[in-house]
Amino acid sequence: QVQLQESGPGLVKPSQTLSLTCTVSGGSISSGNYYWSWIRQSAGKGLEWIGRIYTSGSTNYNPSLKSRVTISGDTSKNQFSLKLSSVTAADTAVYYCARQTNGDYVVLDYWGQGTLVSVSS
Amino acid sequence: QSVLTQPPSVSGAPGQRVTFSCTGSSSNIGAGFDVHWYQQLPGTAPKLLIYANNNRPSGVPERFSGSKSGTSASLAITGLQAEDEADYYCQSYDSRLSGFWVFGGGTKLTVL
């Protein structure tokens, strides 16, 4: 059973960089036909796909966030990370990491529990 | 504003049938991309409920079903139960720009 767990600061100051890590257990981020994704959910709003990294290390980002987002992987620790720069209050959200399949169907089949990140001075 | 449009709320009594709509456009659902549905119980992460328009992952009851037509998709729940009270999100792929995955704004189901 694949499990994902987000970790990182719960409070970030405006204009700084938000950094989160997702630790994966029960599966390797460097094998299999999967992408490893970040999604966020603002209070009272819906879900927003941020981006993903493939087992090869290639990445895809949401065009609306692309200029501020970097997703990277650390296969030695079986982790992948999110960096979001120049944050504002609008980036306050629950951030989820998830596994995205890459076969006949591309779905988010395993999710972390989510971590709340607030942007405030 | 979400790329996919969902009504904010739906309600139904136990045992009834309820449906959820998800409206997209020619760059996502209308382009033939699959629609997936997620259920988010209060205080938890979303869970995959329906994939590729009308398929249920293992463990999802037959009471849940999905369909797609044109630029829209629907989720139906029959034999509504109190435990079904949750937020429901549709998801698809949008081919604009370099392409990206999009969600609906979600529909909150209240079981009366």
Interface residues (C-beta under 8 A of the other chain):
Chain A: K45 G46 L47 E48 W49 N60 Y61 N62 P63 Y96 D104 Y105 V106 V107 L108 D109 W111 G112 Q113 G114
Chain B: S2 D34 H36 Y38 T44 A45 P46 K47 L48 Y51 A52 N55 P57 Y89 Q91 Y93 R96 L97 S98 G99 F100 W101 V102 F103 G104 G105 G106
